[in-house]
Amino acid sequence: MTRTFAIVDCNNFYASCERLFRPDLKNVPLVVLSNNDGCVVARSQEVKDLGIKMAVPVFKIQEEIKRYGIQVFSSNYTLYGDISSRVMQTLEQFSPHVEVYSIDEAFLDLSGVASLNDYGQVIRSTVLKHVGVPVCVGIAPTKTLAKLANYAAKKFKATNGVVDLRDHKRQKRLMEITPASEVWGVGRKLTESLKRRGVETVWQLAQMDTHQVRRLYSVVLERTVCELNGESCLELEEKSSAKQQIVCSRSFGEKLTQYTDLREAVCEFAARAAEKLRREDRLALMVNVFIRTSPFDKSSPNYDNVATGRLTQPSSDTPKILELVTRLFDMIWKDGYRYAKAGVMLGDFCSPNNVQPNLFENQEDNQENEKLMQVIDAINHSGQGKIWFGGQRPKKDWFMRQANVSPAYTTRWSSIPEVK
C-alpha cells in the first residue's frame, strides 16, 4: 500500500487564538508581539496584505498601527499552548498515527483513506467547529511533498485550503512555479548557495543528482531531493525525541542593576529548569548561566557573559543545581550594568537508571532528596500553595513587559468570558 502523508497547519495560529474569544476582531488587522512587546512574531492575513514583515520592531510600525487600526497583542503562550492541545486532540480522531511537529502543525498518516480531498475538507471543518481555528491541509506521498502541498493550500485560495499532491503532473506544475526557498529545510544560506548553482525553483532542485547533492551539501538535502521525487525517507515520529537541553530564560520588563535582584532571578530560572528536568525524568550534569545587557541600549555600556560548570554527579535536585548556579553567577556578575536578560541552561542529560553511584555520597540522602522534590512538585502543581527556595524571589516584579496580553480564557476561572 502506498504511503500517504498529510500535514495540518493552523492559519496564522497566534492571531487566530486571539480572535477565538474576540469575534469583533474578525477581518480586523492584528499582530502578536514577542517577549517584552519588542517585535512582531505573528500577523493576521490583513496585516500580511499590508506588507508588514515578520520580526519588525513594533516601534517602527507605529504609524501603520494608527493608520490601519491594527490591534496589538502581547504573547499569551499559555493560551496558545492550550488551544494547540485542543487542535492536536481533535486531529487524533482522523488517524491512528499522528506526529505533533510544532505548536501549530501535525503530520497524519492517511494511507488507505479514499477521497482524500473530501477527507481533508472534513478535517478542516471539524477543527474549525470543535476548536475555532482555521487550518490548511497538504496531502502527498512524502512528508516533504506534503509540506509543499500545504504551502500551495495556503497560497492559492482556489484550493479551498486542501491540496492533494499525489499526482505527478500536479507535482511538476507546482514545483516549476515555487521558489526552492519554500522547500522544507531549505534555509536562507542554502537558498543562496543553490541559486549560485542555477537552482532557483523546487523543480530544479528535484532534478539534481542525489550523489552530487550529498557531495556538495549533505545527506539531509539528499533525502529532501529523494522526497521531492516521491521516495519516502522520513517516517512519522509519534513519540517526541528526548530533549538534549533545557533552557529557562527571560527578558526583563525593567532593567536590573542590583546584585540581589539579578541573583534571585537566576535562581528562579534554575528552579524552573530543574522542575522541567524532573518532569522529563532526566538528570543533568552540565549547568550554564548567562547574563547580558541589551545590545540595543546605546545609552549605557554593554556586557554579555556566560559561565559553565558541572555537577559532581548527574542530578535533578534543585538545591544541588542552585548551589552550582549561584557560584557560576558570582563568577560573571559585574556591577554598574543594566541587565536586560538572564538565563540558565541544563545539559548533558542521562537517565536515572544509567548513573554510576558515587562511592563517597550517601545514597540514602539522595533518595530522601528525590522524595522531597516529588513532594514539592506535587504541592506546586496542586494549586493549593507554592514552595520556593531561599534564593528565589517570590515577587516576580522583574517579569517581562506584557502591556497588551489577553486574558487566560481557557486556564483561569476568573478569565472565562461572560455572555450577556
VOPAGU-2260 file (C-alpha; in pm, 1 decimal, decimal comma):
REM VOPAGU-2260
SITE   aa  ch    i         X         Y         Z
SITE  MET   A    0       0,0       0,0       0,0
SITE  THR   A    1     132,5     343,0     -99,1
SITE  ARG   A    2     205,6     569,6     195,3
SITE  THR   A    3       7,8     890,3     215,2
SITE  PHE   A    4     101,5    1174,1     448,3
SITE  ALA   A    5     -95,0    1483,9     537,3
SITE  ILE   A    6      17,7    1788,3     727,1
SITE  VAL   A    7    -240,7    2003,1     900,4
SITE  ASP   A    8    -117,1    2356,1     965,2
SITE  CYS   A    9    -311,7    2621,3    1157,5
SITE  ASN   A   10    -353,4    2951,3     972,4
SITE  ASN   A   11    -186,0    3249,7    1141,6
SITE  PHE   A   12    -207,3    3049,9    1463,8
SITE  TYR   A   13    -133,0    3310,7    1732,4
SITE  ALA   A   14    -358,9    3564,3    1562,8
SITE  SER   A   15    -633,3    3300,8    1527,7
SITE  CYS   A   16    -607,3    3220,5    1900,0
SITE  GLU   A   17    -652,1    3588,1    1989,0
SITE  ARG   A   18    -965,0    3604,8    1772,3
SITE  LEU   A   19   -1127,0    3297,5    1927,4
SITE  PHE   A   20   -1289,3    3491,4    2209,6
SITE  ARG   A   21   -1299,2    3824,0    2024,9
SITE  PRO   A   22   -1541,8    3783,1    1730,9
SITE  ASP   A   23   -1536,2    4161,2    1695,1
SITE  LEU   A   24   -1181,6    4125,0    1558,7
SITE  LYS   A   25   -1282,9    3918,5    1257,3
SITE  ASN   A   26   -1126,5    4073,1     945,3
SITE  VAL   A   27    -950,8    4332,0    1164,8
SITE  PRO   A   28    -570,0    4355,3    1117,3
SITE  LEU   A   29    -393,2    4204,3    1418,7
SITE  VAL   A   30     -34,6    4143,8    1531,7
SITE  VAL   A   31     115,7    3949,8    1822,3
SITE  LEU   A   32     440,4    4071,7    1974,5
SITE  SER   A   33     744,6    3890,5    2109,6
SITE  ASN   A   34     863,4    3888,2    2469,4
SITE  ASN   A   35     869,6    4236,1    2621,2
SITE  ASP   A   36     647,4    4355,7    2337,6
SITE  GLY   A   37     950,8    4400,6    2115,4
SITE  CYS   A   38     889,5    4263,0    1765,8
SITE  VAL   A   39     607,6    4124,0    1555,3
SITE  VAL   A   40     603,3    3742,3    1577,2
SITE  ALA   A   41     258,3    3674,7    1429,6
SITE  ARG   A   42      35,9    3855,1    1178,6
SITE  SER   A   43    -318,4    3814,3    1062,1
SITE  GLN   A   44    -369,4    3789,0     688,0
SITE  GLU   A   45    -485,5    4150,6     679,8
SITE  VAL   A   46    -150,0    4263,1     822,5
SITE  LYS   A   47      40,3    4046,1     576,6
SITE  ASP   A   48    -154,8    4209,1     293,6
SITE  LEU   A   49     -40,5    4549,7     422,8
SITE  GLY   A   50     320,2    4442,7     364,1
SITE  ILE   A   51     426,6    4443,6     730,0
SITE  LYS   A   52     711,1    4196,6     771,0
SITE  MET   A   53     770,8    3935,7    1038,1
SITE  ALA   A   54    1013,0    4030,5    1320,5
SITE  VAL   A   55     986,3    4405,5    1254,1
SITE  PRO   A   56    1027,8    4607,6    1578,2
SITE  VAL   A   57     691,2    4739,9    1688,1
SITE  PHE   A   58     818,1    5095,9    1728,0
SITE  LYS   A   59     888,1    5104,6    1354,3
SITE  ILE   A   60     524,8    5041,4    1260,5
SITE  GLN   A   61     351,0    5280,0    1500,0
SITE  GLU   A   62     231,0    5492,2    1208,7
SITE  GLU   A   63      76,9    5189,0    1032,9
SITE  ILE   A   64     -84,7    5074,3    1360,2
SITE  LYS   A   65    -265,8    5407,6    1390,1
SITE  ARG   A   66    -347,3    5442,7    1021,0
SITE  TYR   A   67    -497,8    5097,2     973,4
SITE  GLY   A   68    -631,4    5039,0    1324,5
SITE  ILE   A   69    -409,2    4736,5    1380,5
SITE  GLN   A   70    -488,0    4553,3    1705,2
SITE  VAL   A   71    -173,4    4476,2    1906,9
SITE  PHE   A   72    -143,9    4182,1    2149,3
SITE  SER   A   73     135,0    4066,6    2379,6
SITE  SER   A   74     228,2    3698,0    2352,7
SITE  ASN   A   75      -2,7    3474,6    2556,7
SITE  TYR   A   76     175,3    3139,5    2538,2
SITE  THR   A   77     -48,4    2977,4    2799,0
SITE  LEU   A   78    -350,0    3038,9    2576,3
SITE  TYR   A   79    -169,2    2930,6    2259,3
SITE  GLY   A   80     -43,3    2610,0    2420,9
SITE  ASP   A   81    -390,4    2514,6    2542,2
SITE  ILE   A   82    -553,2    2581,7    2204,5
SITE  SER   A   83    -275,7    2382,2    2036,1
SITE  SER   A   84    -350,6    2087,1    2264,2
SITE  ARG   A   85    -716,9    2100,7    2163,1
SITE  VAL   A   86    -627,3    2106,8    1793,8
SITE  MET   A   87    -398,9    1803,6    1830,0
SITE  GLN   A   88    -661,0    1609,8    2026,0
SITE  THR   A   89    -912,4    1679,4    1751,1
SITE  LEU   A   90    -672,0    1557,3    1481,7
SITE  GLU   A   91    -621,1    1225,5    1660,6
SITE  GLN   A   92    -970,4    1114,8    1555,8
SITE  PHE   A   93    -867,4    1124,8    1188,1
SITE  SER   A   94    -565,1     893,8    1204,9
SITE  PRO   A   95    -416,7     640,1    1446,8
SITE  HIS   A   96     -72,2     779,8    1366,1
SITE  VAL   A   97     -12,1    1149,0    1440,7
SITE  GLU   A   98     316,2    1336,9    1475,6
SITE  VAL   A   99     288,9    1671,5    1653,0
SITE  TYR   A  100     551,2    1864,5    1460,2
SITE  SER   A  101     512,5    2207,5    1621,1
SITE  ILE   A  102     265,3    2411,0    1823,0
SITE  ASP   A  103      50,2    2462,9    1512,0
SITE  GLU   A  104     140,1    2170,7    1281,8
SITE  ALA   A  105      88,7    1794,2    1281,6
SITE  PHE   A  106     159,1    1515,5    1034,5
SITE  LEU   A  107    -104,5    1244,3     986,0
SITE  ASP   A  108     -73,9     905,6     817,5
SITE  LEU   A  109    -373,3     882,1     581,6
SITE  SER   A  110    -262,4     567,4     399,1
SITE  GLY   A  111    -563,0     373,5     273,0
SITE  VAL   A  112    -807,9     663,2     301,3
SITE  ALA   A  113   -1032,0     710,6      -0,9
SITE  SER   A  114   -1141,7    1050,9    -138,4
SITE  LEU   A  115    -853,4    1231,8      27,2
SITE  ASN   A  116    -957,5    1579,1     -86,2
SITE  ASP   A  117   -1300,1    1532,3      75,0
SITE  TYR   A  118   -1133,3    1387,6     384,7
SITE  GLY   A  119    -910,6    1695,2     405,6
SITE  GLN   A  120   -1216,6    1919,2     393,1
SITE  VAL   A  121   -1373,8    1717,6     676,1
SITE  ILE   A  122   -1057,1    1771,3     882,0
SITE  ARG   A  123   -1072,4    2145,8     817,9
SITE  SER   A  124   -1440,1    2180,6     906,3
SITE  THR   A  125   -1410,0    1963,8    1218,0
SITE  VAL   A  126   -1115,4    2155,5    1363,0
SITE  LEU   A  127   -1292,5    2483,6    1288,3
SITE  LYS   A  128   -1613,5    2360,9    1453,0
SITE  HIS   A  129   -1455,3    2197,1    1759,5
SITE  VAL   A  130   -1174,7    2446,6    1827,8
SITE  GLY   A  131   -1244,8    2754,6    1618,2
SITE  VAL   A  132    -906,5    2768,1    1444,6
SITE  PRO   A  133    -882,9    2762,1    1060,8
SITE  VAL   A  134    -634,5    2512,5     913,2
SITE  CYS   A  135    -496,6    2408,9     574,7
SITE  VAL   A  136    -419,1    2051,8     470,9
SITE  GLY   A  137    -141,7    1929,8     241,3
SITE  ILE   A  138    -153,5    1567,5     118,4
SITE  ALA   A  139     125,5    1379,4     -61,4
SITE  PRO   A  140     324,5    1052,5     -72,9
SITE  THR   A  141     614,1    1201,2     130,6
SITE  LYS   A  142     639,1    1443,9     420,9
SITE  THR   A  143     841,1    1696,3     217,6
SITE  LEU   A  144     584,4    1695,1     -62,0
SITE  ALA   A  145     305,6    1724,8     196,5
SITE  LYS   A  146     470,8    2042,1     328,5
SITE  LEU   A  147     488,0    2172,9     -27,4
SITE  ALA   A  148     120,0    2087,5     -76,2
SITE  ASN   A  149      34,9    2276,1     241,6
SITE  TYR   A  150     225,0    2578,1     110,0
SITE  ALA   A  151       4,4    2569,4    -200,2
SITE  ALA   A  152    -311,0    2523,8       8,7
SITE  LYS   A  153    -228,5    2845,5     195,9
SITE  LYS   A  154    -113,0    3043,8    -106,4
SITE  PHE   A  155    -386,2    2967,0    -360,4
SITE  LYS   A  156    -742,1    3045,9    -248,5
SITE  ALA   A  157    -889,8    2830,9    -528,2
SITE  THR   A  158    -768,7    2519,1    -342,0
SITE  ASN   A  159   -1017,0    2588,0     -60,3
SITE  GLY   A  160    -746,6    2503,0     192,5
SITE  VAL   A  161    -671,1    2146,3      76,9
SITE  VAL   A  162    -415,7    2029,7    -182,0
SITE  ASP   A  163    -373,4    1664,5    -281,8
SITE  LEU   A  164     -28,3    1642,0    -440,4
SITE  ARG   A  165     -15,6    1270,8    -525,0
SITE  ASP   A  166     -44,4    1327,0    -899,2
SITE  HIS   A  167     298,3    1356,6   -1068,0
SITE  LYS   A  168     183,5    1614,6   -1325,5
SITE  ARG   A  169      41,4    1831,7   -1048,7
SITE  GLN   A  170     366,4    1798,4    -853,1
SITE  LYS   A  171     566,6    1915,6   -1154,8
SITE  ARG   A  172     341,0    2215,9   -1220,1
SITE  LEU   A  173     367,3    2331,8    -858,3
SITE  MET   A  174     742,7    2275,1    -838,3
SITE  GLU   A  175     806,4    2476,8   -1151,6
SITE  ILE   A  176     640,9    2790,5   -1007,5
SITE  THR   A  177     762,5    2756,7    -647,4
SITE  PRO   A  178    1095,6    2901,4    -525,2
SITE  ALA   A  179    1339,4    2648,9    -378,4
SITE  SER   A  180    1335,1    2851,4     -56,3
SITE  GLU   A  181     983,2    2717,8      12,9
SITE  VAL   A  182    1108,9    2359,8      45,7
SITE  TRP   A  183    1100,9    2221,4     398,7
SITE  GLY   A  184    1450,7    2255,6     549,3
SITE  VAL   A  185    1597,0    2484,1     281,8
SITE  GLY   A  186    1705,2    2797,0     467,5
SITE  ARG   A  187    1841,9    3132,2     356,1
SITE  LYS   A  188    2210,1    3033,8     324,4
SITE  LEU   A  189    2128,2    2711,9     142,7
SITE  THR   A  190    1894,4    2902,5     -90,4
SITE  GLU   A  191    2175,0    3144,2    -177,8
SITE  SER   A  192    2418,3    2858,1    -240,1
SITE  LEU   A  193    2170,9    2675,5    -464,0
SITE  LYS   A  194    2097,3    2996,4    -652,7
SITE  ARG   A  195    2466,6    3036,3    -732,9
SITE  ARG   A  196    2446,6    2693,1    -897,1
SITE  GLY   A  197    2143,6    2797,0   -1100,9
SITE  VAL   A  198    1890,3    2617,1    -880,5
SITE  GLU   A  199    1607,3    2860,7    -811,6
SITE  THR   A  200    1287,8    2654,0    -828,3
SITE  VAL   A  201    1175,6    2339,9    -649,7
SITE  TRP   A  202    1166,8    2158,0    -983,3
SITE  GLN   A  203    1533,9    2241,5   -1048,2
SITE  LEU   A  204    1621,2    2116,1    -700,2
SITE  ALA   A  205    1428,0    1792,8    -755,9
SITE  GLN   A  206    1622,8    1730,4   -1079,8
SITE  MET   A  207    1965,4    1749,1    -912,5
SITE  ASP   A  208    2173,7    1431,1    -898,3
SITE  THR   A  209    2144,7    1286,4    -546,7
SITE  HIS   A  210    2510,7    1178,7    -531,4
SITE  GLN   A  211    2617,9    1530,6    -625,7
SITE  VAL   A  212    2383,2    1678,5    -365,8
SITE  ARG   A  213    2535,2    1460,1     -94,6
SITE  ARG   A  214    2889,6    1550,8    -203,6
SITE  LEU   A  215    2824,8    1925,1    -230,7
SITE  TYR   A  216    2586,6    1968,5      61,8
SITE  SER   A  217    2469,7    1693,3     296,3
SITE  VAL   A  218    2283,4    1367,1     330,7
SITE  VAL   A  219    1992,6    1571,1     469,8
SITE  LEU   A  220    1948,6    1762,4     142,9
SITE  GLU   A  221    1994,2    1436,4     -46,7
SITE  ARG   A  222    1694,7    1295,0     142,7
SITE  THR   A  223    1499,4    1609,9      60,8
SITE  VAL   A  224    1565,0    1562,0    -312,5
SITE  CYS   A  225    1456,8    1198,6    -286,9
SITE  GLU   A  226    1138,7    1301,7    -108,3
SITE  LEU   A  227    1062,2    1561,5    -375,2
SITE  ASN   A  228    1076,4    1274,3    -625,3
SITE  GLY   A  229     825,0    1069,8    -430,3
SITE  GLU   A  230    1065,7     845,0    -237,3
SITE  SER   A  231     959,7     846,9     127,8
SITE  CYS   A  232    1267,0     880,2     351,3
SITE  LEU   A  233    1110,6    1033,3     662,7
SITE  GLU   A  234     877,9     838,6     888,0
SITE  LEU   A  235     627,3     978,0    1135,7
SITE  GLU   A  236     779,7    1043,4    1476,9
SITE  GLU   A  237     486,4     974,4    1705,2
SITE  LYS   A  238     698,5     991,8    2018,3
SITE  SER   A  239     876,9    1319,3    2081,1
SITE  SER   A  240    1253,2    1279,2    2093,1
SITE  ALA   A  241    1426,3    1325,0    2425,9
SITE  LYS   A  242    1540,3    1679,4    2494,1
SITE  GLN   A  243    1912,0    1746,6    2471,6
SITE  GLN   A  244    1896,8    2058,0    2686,2
SITE  ILE   A  245    1657,2    2266,4    2890,7
SITE  VAL   A  246    1675,5    2645,8    2886,7
SITE  CYS   A  247    1486,2    2879,0    3115,6
SITE  SER   A  248    1543,2    3249,1    3049,9
SITE  ARG   A  249    1357,9    3578,9    3035,1
SITE  SER   A  250    1398,8    3931,8    2914,8
SITE  PHE   A  251    1314,7    4167,8    3198,1
SITE  GLY   A  252    1038,8    4425,9    3184,3
SITE  GLU   A  253    1269,4    4670,6    3361,2
SITE  LYS   A  254    1648,0    4661,6    3358,0
SITE  LEU   A  255    1802,6    4506,1    3670,1
SITE  THR   A  256    2104,2    4677,0    3823,7
SITE  GLN   A  257    2128,5    4524,0    4172,1
SITE  TYR   A  258    2319,6    4204,7    4251,0
SITE  THR   A  259    2041,8    4062,8    4471,4
SITE  ASP   A  260    1768,7    4122,1    4215,1
SITE  LEU   A  261    1955,3    3952,8    3930,6
SITE  ARG   A  262    2074,2    3666,8    4151,3
SITE  GLU   A  263    1717,7    3596,3    4262,7
SITE  ALA   A  264    1600,3    3595,0    3900,9
SITE  VAL   A  265    1874,1    3348,9    3801,7
SITE  CYS   A  266    1781,4    3123,1    4095,6
SITE  GLU   A  267    1418,3    3133,2    3983,4
SITE  PHE   A  268    1521,4    3018,3    3634,8
SITE  ALA   A  269    1736,2    2741,1    3783,8
SITE  ALA   A  270    1447,6    2612,7    3995,6
SITE  ARG   A  271    1214,1    2611,5    3693,6
SITE  ALA   A  272    1469,7    2431,3    3479,6
SITE  ALA   A  273    1520,2    2166,8    3749,1
SITE  GLU   A  274    1144,3    2113,9    3770,7
SITE  LYS   A  275    1123,0    2065,8    3392,6
SITE  LEU   A  276    1414,1    1821,6    3414,6
SITE  ARG   A  277    1229,4    1607,4    3669,5
SITE  ARG   A  278     919,7    1617,6    3450,9
SITE  GLU   A  279    1129,6    1466,1    3169,7
SITE  ASP   A  280    1263,0    1202,5    3412,7
SITE  ARG   A  281    1619,5    1302,7    3328,6
SITE  LEU   A  282    1931,1    1403,3    3517,8
SITE  ALA   A  283    2172,2    1679,5    3414,9
SITE  LEU   A  284    2547,1    1706,8    3455,8
SITE  MET   A  285    2619,7    2040,6    3284,1
SITE  VAL   A  286    2491,0    2378,6    3406,2
SITE  ASN   A  287    2520,7    2703,8    3213,9
SITE  VAL   A  288    2439,2    3055,4    3342,6
SITE  PHE   A  289    2429,5    3366,3    3123,1
SITE  ILE   A  290    2354,1    3734,4    3180,1
SITE  ARG   A  291    2354,8    4024,8    2937,8
SITE  THR   A  292    2259,8    4384,4    2885,0
SITE  SER   A  293    2050,9    4498,9    2591,0
SITE  PRO   A  294    2253,0    4524,1    2268,4
SITE  PHE   A  295    2008,3    4793,4    2152,0
SITE  ASP   A  296    2061,6    5022,2    2452,5
SITE  LYS   A  297    2320,2    5273,0    2332,5
SITE  SER   A  298    2287,3    5490,8    2643,2
SITE  SER   A  299    2477,2    5251,7    2873,1
SITE  PRO   A  300    2774,2    5014,2    2840,7
SITE  ASN   A  301    2716,3    4662,2    2708,7
SITE  TYR   A  302    2811,2    4342,8    2888,1
SITE  ASP   A  303    2748,2    3980,0    2796,5
SITE  ASN   A  304    2895,1    3681,4    2975,3
SITE  VAL   A  305    2838,2    3312,8    3039,4
SITE  ALA   A  306    2975,6    3058,1    3287,3
SITE  THR   A  307    2958,8    2679,7    3263,7
SITE  GLY   A  308    3009,9    2419,8    3533,9
SITE  ARG   A  309    2948,2    2052,3    3602,9
SITE  LEU   A  310    2780,9    1881,0    3893,0
SITE  THR   A  311    2979,3    1610,6    4071,9
SITE  GLN   A  312    2702,6    1363,8    3982,6
SITE  PRO   A  313    2412,0    1386,2    3735,2
SITE  SER   A  314    2115,0    1524,8    3925,6
SITE  SER   A  315    1772,8    1688,1    3905,4
SITE  ASP   A  316    1788,3    1801,5    4267,2
SITE  THR   A  317    1702,0    2172,6    4285,6
SITE  PRO   A  318    1928,5    2257,4    4586,4
SITE  LYS   A  319    2231,1    2099,2    4418,2
SITE  ILE   A  320    2164,5    2282,2    4093,7
SITE  LEU   A  321    2103,0    2609,7    4279,9
SITE  GLU   A  322    2431,6    2575,5    4464,6
SITE  LEU   A  323    2626,8    2547,6    4138,5
SITE  VAL   A  324    2419,7    2817,0    3966,8
SITE  THR   A  325    2491,2    3074,5    4237,2
SITE  ARG   A  326    2866,6    3002,2    4216,8
SITE  LEU   A  327    2861,2    3043,1    3841,0
SITE  PHE   A  328    2657,8    3362,6    3869,2
SITE  ASP   A  329    2911,3    3514,3    4109,8
SITE  MET   A  330    3185,1    3440,9    3855,2
SITE  ILE   A  331    3024,8    3654,3    3583,6
SITE  TRP   A  332    2842,1    3925,8    3782,0
SITE  LYS   A  333    2970,6    4278,3    3728,9
SITE  ASP   A  334    2839,8    4589,1    3897,8
SITE  GLY   A  335    2749,0    4903,4    3707,1
SITE  TYR   A  336    2545,2    4747,8    3425,0
SITE  ARG   A  337    2174,8    4747,4    3334,7
SITE  TYR   A  338    2090,5    4383,2    3278,0
SITE  ALA   A  339    1815,3    4305,8    3028,4
SITE  LYS   A  340    1820,4    3925,4    3020,3
SITE  ALA   A  341    1947,6    3622,3    3209,5
SITE  GLY   A  342    1901,6    3250,2    3192,2
SITE  VAL   A  343    2002,8    2901,2    3296,4
SITE  MET   A  344    2065,0    2604,7    3068,0
SITE  LEU   A  345    2090,7    2241,8    3177,3
SITE  GLY   A  346    2255,9    1984,4    2952,7
SITE  ASP   A  347    2447,0    1657,0    2923,9
SITE  PHE   A  348    2140,8    1451,7    3020,2
SITE  CYS   A  349    2115,5    1088,6    3119,0
SITE  SER   A  350    1852,9     851,6    3252,6
SITE  PRO   A  351    1831,9     796,2    3631,4
SITE  ASN   A  352    1883,3     426,1    3556,5
SITE  ASN   A  353    2218,7     488,4    3387,5
SITE  VAL   A  354    2404,1     662,9    3669,5
SITE  GLN   A  355    2702,9     508,5    3843,8
SITE  PRO   A  356    2659,0     587,2    4217,5
SITE  ASN   A  357    2932,2     791,3    4378,4
SITE  LEU   A  358    3121,5     584,5    4634,4
SITE  PHE   A  359    3155,5     885,0    4865,1
SITE  GLU   A  360    2792,3    1003,2    4855,9
SITE  ASN   A  361    2523,7     888,1    5095,7
SITE  GLN   A  362    2268,6     717,0    4871,1
SITE  GLU   A  363    2000,2     728,6    5140,1
SITE  ASP   A  364    2028,2    1108,1    5146,9
SITE  ASN   A  365    1993,4    1116,4    4768,0
SITE  GLN   A  366    1677,6     906,1    4787,7
SITE  GLU   A  367    1534,4    1136,5    5054,4
SITE  ASN   A  368    1612,4    1440,2    4836,1
SITE  GLU   A  369    1431,8    1277,5    4542,9
SITE  LYS   A  370    1124,0    1220,1    4757,7
SITE  LEU   A  371    1140,8    1580,6    4880,8
SITE  MET   A  372    1149,5    1709,6    4520,8
SITE  GLN   A  373     848,4    1494,5    4434,1
SITE  VAL   A  374     652,3    1637,5    4728,3
SITE  ILE   A  375     744,9    1996,6    4638,2
SITE  ASP   A  376     645,1    1942,0    4273,9
SITE  ALA   A  377     314,2    1788,2    4378,8
SITE  ILE   A  378     232,7    2084,2    4603,6
SITE  ASN   A  379     333,0    2341,4    4342,1
SITE  HIS   A  380     120,0    2169,0    4077,0
SITE  SER   A  381    -182,2    2124,0    4301,9
SITE  GLY   A  382    -273,3    2492,0    4302,1
SITE  GLN   A  383    -309,0    2483,4    4680,8
SITE  GLY   A  384      15,1    2661,0    4755,1
SITE  LYS   A  385     364,4    2739,8    4640,7
SITE  ILE   A  386     701,0    2634,0    4781,9
SITE  TRP   A  387    1018,5    2808,9    4681,3
SITE  PHE   A  388    1379,6    2806,1    4789,2
SITE  GLY   A  389    1550,6    3088,1    4971,7
SITE  GLY   A  390    1743,6    3211,5    4670,3
SITE  GLN   A  391    1430,1    3256,7    4459,9
SITE  ARG   A  392    1224,9    3571,7    4450,2
SITE  PRO   A  393     858,3    3521,8    4546,2
SITE  LYS   A  394     762,9    3858,5    4397,5
SITE  LYS   A  395     807,5    3833,8    4019,4
SITE  ASP   A  396     815,5    4208,1    3954,4
SITE  TRP   A  397    1103,1    4168,7    3710,3
SITE  PHE   A  398     895,8    3968,4    3463,9
SITE  MET   A  399     879,6    4074,3    3101,7
SITE  ARG   A  400     658,1    4356,8    2984,8
SITE  GLN   A  401     317,7    4244,8    2851,8
SITE  ALA   A  402     113,5    4560,4    2816,0
SITE  ASN   A  403    -146,5    4409,8    2583,1
SITE  VAL   A  404    -179,7    4049,7    2698,9
SITE  SER   A  405    -522,5    3889,5    2654,6
SITE  PRO   A  406    -698,2    3705,3    2940,1
SITE  ALA   A  407    -623,6    3339,4    3016,6
SITE  TYR   A  408    -961,6    3242,5    2873,8
SITE  THR   A  409    -916,9    2865,6    2894,5
SITE  THR   A  410    -694,9    2817,4    3200,0
SITE  ARG   A  411    -824,7    3055,7    3466,3
SITE  TRP   A  412   -1175,9    3053,4    3610,0
SITE  SER   A  413   -1181,5    3429,3    3662,5
SITE  SER   A  414   -1097,2    3486,9    3293,6
SITE  ILE   A  415   -1380,4    3281,8    3145,2
SITE  PRO   A  416   -1567,9    3519,7    2914,0
SITE  GLU   A  417   -1923,7    3611,3    3006,5
SITE  VAL   A  418   -2203,2    3611,8    2750,5
SITE  LYS   A  419   -2466,7    3870,1    2831,7
